[in-house]
């Protein structure tokens, strides 16, 4: 079984491109953290892993619209390793990526953050008005999806 679940923050803004045949392709990075204590110590240590994520089709377009650097996100997908020859260095290069099948944006959308910042309101406490805006954005996204497309959810819980 090849299945990956990531819960982390975007390390950079997504890059949305289109293939020659017109298929959307979105790439972005996600950072995940883990904490542990060594057996011989009471110290708490933290380790950060950086993951390359790729989304295709309608999901790629939605990732390009909804995600931004720093946003918390849940990703479900599979691992894929590509390889190619680097002619400059004369070596074979390998890159392992998470091919995204589902994405859930977990914190307040950028539009809500910007609106609240303009009004000098706290961003982390979403109000009922903010929640209705998130629901409206979700409805618009779902209306644009066709059958069989990956499901995308957005939540203002953080």
Secondary structure, DSSP 8 states (H G I E B T S, - for coil): ---EEEEEEESS--EEEE-TT--EEEEEEEEEEEEE--TT----EEEEEEEEEEEEHHHHHHHHHH--TT-EEEEEEEEEEEEEEETTTTEEEEEEEEEEEEEEE-S--HHHHHHHHHTT--SSS--HHHHHHHHHHHHHHHHT--TT---EEE----
